[in-house]
Amino acid sequence: MPEHGQPVRRLGFLTIGLFDSADPSPGHESTLAIIELGEQLGFDSAWLRHRHLQYGISSPIAMMAAASQRTSRIELGTAVTPLGWENPLRLAEDLATVDVLSGGRINPGVSVGLPMRWDDVREALYPDTADAEDFGYQRVERLLRFVRGERVSGFRGTEGIEVFSDRVEPHSPGLIDRMWYGAASTTSARWAGEHGLNLLSSSVVRAEGEPDVDGAFDFATIQRRQIDAFRDTNPTGRVSHGLVIIPTDSATPDQIARYRAYVDARTPRTAAPQGPGRMLFARDLLGPSEQLADQLWAHAGFRGADEVTVALPFSFDHDDHVQILTDLATRLGPTLGWQPAG
């Protein structure tokens, strides 16, 4: 686990791939170009986030398939796929297929819970079974069984000229070790460890425990507690730490001004837990790499992780993402002791 002065082992980035509804192709091409750039810069991983019924990537698996044919080394992941929108058996087929196409580079991250805006989409998503669907951990367990290659059919053999398997095909044996869970609570982090998953710890956690003497909740302390709970049950599992981090080393004055406005607009939501789920958001980090490194080394959650996944600000332009990725790979990463992959 990183401590001040010890190197960060792996560095990745996350994007949602914004696009124009009237002309979606350029946005998708921009995302693929960013992933190609990430590989050229030596990043270890690139992650895509689902955005259903929005103007971000709705099918990261299809995008990973495309990216796998434009890259040769960088790992490709989802952070995260909300399983409430998915049939676990069909998802297992798609994941295994893309893993085979990529040469074993896929890192699927998943989460559970009701689909976002459930009351608005339930009739379209599950018109006949909405009240019977299970949106809890059991949905993840089904997916893991299918990815692992356990039996899903009562028939295996030949019928006429067709040959049938009783497990998901293709089967990609190493994929099960690269499954991740996006946890926001200590209970979820512990459950992920108990079930052999790796842990995605992001910029959102559930406000748990008692506030400090000022009545506030410390994000980093809560995040570290969740990471420690995961490690108690899965000491060898991977932990990815994710925040919005914006290095400004090579940014223009105009970029810095826009970045500052973005961060300032998002900061008020970090002051207290939000909504009925009492979700606590981390502050975005902005500044030169030396300053950012000091802030990260002081962050308890960061010090508890194996690897870092930087979330690219969703509304920024392509050129902004190029500048941020370049500074991450050439300035901040090396300041944290990270070495780009060859």
C-alpha positions as CSV (number, residue, x, y, z in Angstrom):
1,M,0.0,0.0,0.0
2,P,1.4,3.4,-0.9
3,E,3.0,5.5,1.8
4,H,4.6,8.9,1.4
5,G,7.7,8.3,-0.6
6,Q,6.8,4.8,-1.9
7,P,5.8,4.5,-5.6
8,V,2.3,4.2,-6.9
9,R,2.2,0.9,-8.7
10,R,-0.5,1.4,-11.3
11,L,-2.1,4.4,-12.8
12,G,-5.3,4.5,-14.8
13,F,-8.1,7.0,-15.9
14,L,-11.9,7.0,-16.2
15,T,-14.2,8.7,-18.7
16,I,-17.9,8.6,-19.5
17,G,-17.4,9.6,-23.2
18,L,-19.7,12.5,-23.7
19,F,-21.3,12.9,-27.2
20,D,-23.7,15.1,-29.1
21,S,-27.1,13.5,-29.5
22,A,-27.5,14.9,-33.0
23,D,-24.1,13.6,-34.0
24,P,-22.8,10.9,-31.6
25,S,-20.0,9.5,-33.7
26,P,-17.3,12.2,-32.9
27,G,-17.8,11.8,-29.2
28,H,-17.3,8.0,-29.4
29,E,-14.3,8.5,-31.6
30,S,-12.8,11.0,-29.1
31,T,-13.1,8.4,-26.4
32,L,-11.3,5.8,-28.4
33,A,-8.6,8.3,-29.3
34,I,-8.2,9.1,-25.6
35,I,-7.7,5.4,-24.8
36,E,-5.2,5.1,-27.6
37,L,-3.3,8.1,-26.2
38,G,-3.5,6.6,-22.7
39,E,-1.7,3.5,-24.0
40,Q,0.9,5.6,-25.7
41,L,1.6,7.6,-22.5
42,G,2.1,4.3,-20.6
43,F,-1.1,4.3,-18.5
44,D,-1.9,0.8,-17.1
45,S,-5.7,1.0,-17.5
46,A,-8.6,2.9,-19.0
47,W,-12.1,2.7,-17.5
48,L,-15.5,3.5,-18.9
49,R,-18.6,4.4,-16.9
50,H,-22.2,3.5,-18.0
51,R,-24.6,6.3,-18.8
52,H,-28.0,4.9,-19.6
53,L,-30.4,7.3,-21.3
54,Q,-27.9,10.1,-21.1
55,Y,-25.3,11.6,-23.5
56,G,-22.5,9.4,-22.3
57,I,-21.5,5.9,-23.3
58,S,-24.4,3.5,-22.8
59,S,-22.5,0.4,-24.0
60,P,-18.9,0.4,-22.5
61,I,-18.6,-3.3,-23.5
62,A,-19.0,-2.4,-27.2
63,M,-16.5,0.4,-26.7
64,M,-14.0,-1.9,-25.0
65,A,-14.3,-4.3,-28.0
66,A,-13.5,-1.4,-30.3
67,A,-10.7,-0.2,-28.1
68,S,-9.2,-3.7,-27.8
69,Q,-8.6,-3.6,-31.6
70,R,-6.9,-0.2,-31.5
71,T,-4.6,-1.0,-28.5
72,S,-2.4,-3.9,-27.5
73,R,-1.4,-3.5,-23.9
74,I,-3.6,-1.2,-21.8
75,E,-6.2,-2.8,-19.6
76,L,-9.9,-1.9,-20.2
77,G,-12.5,-1.8,-17.5
78,T,-16.0,-0.6,-16.5
79,A,-16.4,1.5,-13.4
80,V,-19.1,0.6,-13.0
81,T,-21.7,-1.5,-14.8
82,P,-25.0,-1.2,-12.8
83,L,-26.3,-4.8,-12.9
84,G,-29.9,-3.7,-12.5
85,W,-29.8,-3.0,-16.2
86,E,-28.3,-6.3,-17.2
87,N,-29.1,-10.0,-17.6
88,P,-26.1,-11.7,-15.9
89,L,-25.9,-14.6,-18.3
90,R,-25.9,-12.4,-21.4
91,L,-23.5,-10.0,-19.7
92,A,-21.1,-12.9,-19.0
93,E,-21.1,-13.9,-22.7
94,D,-20.3,-10.3,-23.8
95,L,-17.5,-9.9,-21.2
96,A,-15.9,-13.2,-22.1
97,T,-16.1,-12.4,-25.8
98,V,-14.4,-9.0,-25.4
99,D,-11.8,-10.5,-23.0
100,V,-10.9,-13.1,-25.7
101,L,-10.7,-10.3,-28.3
102,S,-8.5,-8.2,-26.1
103,G,-6.1,-10.9,-25.2
104,G,-7.2,-11.0,-21.5
105,R,-7.2,-7.3,-20.7
106,I,-10.8,-6.7,-19.5
107,N,-11.6,-5.6,-15.9
108,P,-15.3,-5.6,-15.4
109,G,-16.5,-3.5,-12.5
110,V,-20.1,-3.9,-11.3
111,S,-22.5,-2.6,-8.7
112,V,-26.0,-3.4,-7.5
113,G,-29.2,-1.6,-6.6
114,L,-32.3,-0.3,-8.4
115,P,-31.7,1.2,-11.9
116,M,-31.4,4.9,-11.8
117,R,-34.8,6.6,-12.2
118,W,-36.4,3.3,-11.6
119,D,-40.0,4.5,-11.6
120,D,-39.4,6.1,-15.1
121,V,-37.8,3.1,-16.7
122,R,-39.2,0.0,-15.1
123,E,-42.0,-0.6,-17.6
124,A,-39.5,-0.3,-20.5
125,L,-36.8,-2.4,-18.8
126,Y,-38.8,-5.1,-17.1
127,P,-42.4,-4.8,-18.3
128,D,-43.5,-8.2,-17.0
129,T,-41.0,-8.9,-14.2
130,A,-40.2,-5.6,-12.5
131,D,-41.6,-6.7,-9.1
132,A,-39.8,-10.1,-9.2
133,E,-36.3,-8.9,-10.2
134,D,-33.5,-9.2,-7.7
135,F,-31.3,-6.1,-7.5
136,G,-29.1,-7.2,-4.6
137,Y,-25.9,-9.1,-4.2
138,Q,-27.3,-12.3,-5.6
139,R,-27.3,-10.7,-9.0
140,V,-23.5,-10.3,-8.8
141,E,-23.1,-13.9,-7.5
142,R,-25.0,-15.2,-10.6
143,L,-22.6,-13.2,-12.8
144,L,-19.6,-14.6,-11.0
145,R,-20.8,-18.1,-11.4
146,F,-21.3,-17.7,-15.1
147,V,-17.9,-16.0,-15.6
148,R,-16.3,-18.8,-13.6
149,G,-17.6,-21.3,-16.0
150,E,-20.2,-23.1,-13.7
151,R,-23.0,-25.0,-15.3
152,V,-25.9,-22.9,-16.6
153,S,-27.8,-25.4,-18.7
154,G,-29.1,-28.9,-18.1
155,F,-28.0,-30.1,-21.5
156,R,-24.5,-30.6,-23.0
157,G,-24.0,-32.5,-26.2
158,T,-25.0,-32.7,-29.8
159,E,-28.5,-32.3,-31.2
160,G,-28.6,-32.9,-34.9
161,I,-25.6,-31.1,-36.3
162,E,-25.4,-28.5,-33.5
163,V,-23.1,-28.8,-30.5
164,F,-24.2,-27.3,-27.2
165,S,-22.2,-26.4,-24.0
166,D,-23.6,-26.3,-20.5
167,R,-21.5,-23.2,-19.6
168,V,-21.2,-19.7,-21.0
169,E,-19.1,-19.7,-24.1
170,P,-16.5,-18.5,-24.9
171,H,-14.9,-19.2,-21.5
172,S,-12.1,-16.9,-20.5
173,P,-10.4,-18.5,-17.5
174,G,-8.5,-15.5,-16.2
175,L,-11.5,-13.2,-16.3
176,I,-12.8,-14.2,-12.9
177,D,-9.7,-12.8,-11.2
178,R,-10.3,-9.4,-12.9
179,M,-13.8,-8.8,-11.6
180,W,-14.3,-5.7,-9.5
181,Y,-17.0,-4.3,-7.3
182,G,-17.8,-0.6,-6.8
183,A,-18.5,-0.2,-3.1
184,A,-19.7,2.9,-1.3
185,S,-20.2,1.4,2.1
186,T,-18.1,-0.6,4.6
187,T,-20.7,-3.5,4.3
188,S,-20.3,-3.6,0.5
189,A,-16.5,-3.4,0.7
190,R,-16.4,-6.3,3.1
191,W,-18.9,-8.3,1.0
192,A,-16.7,-7.7,-2.1
193,G,-13.7,-9.1,-0.3
194,E,-15.6,-12.1,1.0
195,H,-16.6,-13.0,-2.5
196,G,-13.1,-12.7,-4.1
197,L,-13.8,-9.4,-6.0
198,N,-11.3,-6.6,-6.4
199,L,-12.4,-3.2,-4.9
200,L,-13.2,0.0,-6.8
201,S,-13.2,2.9,-4.3
202,S,-14.3,6.1,-5.9
203,S,-15.1,9.7,-5.1
204,V,-18.4,8.8,-3.5
205,V,-18.9,7.0,-0.2
206,R,-21.7,6.6,2.3
207,A,-21.4,8.8,5.3
208,E,-21.0,6.2,8.1
209,G,-20.2,6.4,11.8
210,E,-20.2,9.6,13.8
211,P,-19.2,13.0,12.6
212,D,-16.2,14.8,14.1
213,V,-16.4,17.5,16.8
214,D,-17.4,20.1,14.1
215,G,-20.3,17.9,12.9
216,A,-18.6,17.1,9.6
217,F,-17.7,13.7,8.1
218,D,-14.1,13.2,6.8
219,F,-14.3,11.5,3.4
220,A,-10.7,10.1,3.5
221,T,-11.2,8.5,6.9
222,I,-14.4,6.8,5.8
223,Q,-12.9,5.6,2.5
224,R,-9.8,4.2,4.3
225,R,-12.1,2.4,6.8
226,Q,-13.9,0.7,3.8
227,I,-10.6,-0.2,2.2
228,D,-9.3,-1.8,5.5
229,A,-12.6,-3.7,5.8
230,F,-12.1,-5.1,2.3
231,R,-8.5,-6.1,3.0
232,D,-9.5,-7.8,6.2
233,T,-11.5,-10.3,4.1
234,N,-9.4,-10.3,0.9
235,P,-5.7,-9.4,1.7
236,T,-4.5,-10.2,-1.8
237,G,-7.3,-8.4,-3.7
238,R,-6.6,-5.3,-5.7
239,V,-7.8,-1.9,-4.6
240,S,-8.2,1.1,-7.0
241,H,-8.5,4.6,-5.6
242,G,-10.4,7.0,-7.7
243,L,-10.8,10.8,-7.5
244,V,-11.1,13.8,-9.9
245,I,-7.5,15.0,-10.1
246,I,-6.7,17.9,-12.5
247,P,-3.0,18.7,-12.9
248,T,-2.4,22.2,-14.4
249,D,1.4,22.0,-15.1
250,S,1.0,22.5,-18.9
251,A,-2.5,24.0,-18.9
252,T,-3.2,27.4,-20.5
253,P,-4.5,30.3,-18.5
254,D,-7.9,29.8,-20.1
255,Q,-7.9,26.1,-19.2
256,I,-7.0,26.8,-15.6
257,A,-9.8,29.4,-15.3
258,R,-12.3,26.9,-16.7
259,Y,-11.0,24.1,-14.5
260,R,-11.3,26.3,-11.4
261,A,-14.9,27.3,-12.3
262,Y,-15.7,23.6,-12.6
263,V,-14.2,22.7,-9.3
264,D,-15.8,25.6,-7.5
265,A,-19.2,24.7,-8.8
266,R,-18.9,21.1,-7.5
267,T,-17.3,21.9,-4.1
268,P,-20.5,22.9,-2.2
269,R,-21.8,19.3,-2.5
270,T,-18.8,18.0,-0.6
271,A,-19.7,20.0,2.6
272,A,-22.3,17.5,3.9
273,P,-23.9,14.1,3.0
274,Q,-26.3,14.3,0.1
275,G,-29.8,12.8,-0.3
276,P,-31.6,10.0,1.5
277,G,-28.6,7.7,0.9
278,R,-26.3,10.1,2.8
279,M,-23.7,10.0,0.1
280,L,-20.5,12.0,0.7
281,F,-18.5,13.4,-2.2
282,A,-14.8,13.9,-2.3
283,R,-13.3,17.3,-3.2
284,D,-11.9,17.6,-6.7
285,L,-8.1,18.2,-6.6
286,L,-6.7,20.9,-8.9
287,G,-3.2,22.4,-9.2
288,P,0.4,21.8,-10.1
289,S,1.6,18.2,-9.7
290,E,3.9,18.9,-6.7
291,Q,1.0,20.3,-4.8
292,L,-1.4,17.5,-5.9
293,A,1.2,14.9,-4.8
294,D,1.3,16.4,-1.3
295,Q,-2.5,16.4,-1.1
296,L,-2.6,12.7,-2.2
297,W,0.0,11.5,0.2
298,A,-2.0,13.2,3.0
299,H,-5.2,11.4,1.9
300,A,-5.8,8.3,4.1
301,G,-7.8,6.6,1.3
302,F,-5.1,7.1,-1.3
303,R,-2.5,5.7,1.1
304,G,-4.6,2.5,1.5
305,A,-4.9,1.7,-2.3
306,D,-2.7,-0.3,-4.7
307,E,-3.4,1.8,-7.7
308,V,-5.0,5.1,-8.8
309,T,-7.7,5.7,-11.3
310,V,-8.2,9.4,-12.1
311,A,-11.7,10.4,-13.2
312,L,-11.5,12.8,-16.1
313,P,-14.0,15.7,-15.7
314,F,-17.0,14.8,-17.7
315,S,-17.8,18.1,-19.4
316,F,-14.3,19.0,-20.5
317,D,-13.2,19.1,-24.2
318,H,-11.0,16.6,-25.9
319,D,-8.0,18.9,-25.8
320,D,-8.5,19.4,-22.1
321,H,-8.4,15.6,-21.5
322,V,-5.2,15.4,-23.6
323,Q,-3.6,18.0,-21.4
324,I,-4.7,16.3,-18.2
325,L,-3.6,12.9,-19.3
326,T,-0.3,14.1,-20.5
327,D,0.4,15.9,-17.2
328,L,-0.7,12.9,-15.2
329,A,1.7,10.6,-17.2
330,T,4.6,13.0,-17.4
331,R,4.4,15.1,-14.2
332,L,2.1,13.8,-11.4
333,G,2.6,10.1,-12.0
334,P,6.4,10.3,-11.8
335,T,6.1,12.6,-8.8
336,L,4.2,9.8,-7.1
337,G,6.9,7.3,-8.1
338,W,4.8,5.7,-10.9
339,Q,6.6,4.4,-14.0
340,P,4.8,4.3,-17.3
341,A,4.3,0.9,-18.9
342,G,6.4,0.0,-21.9
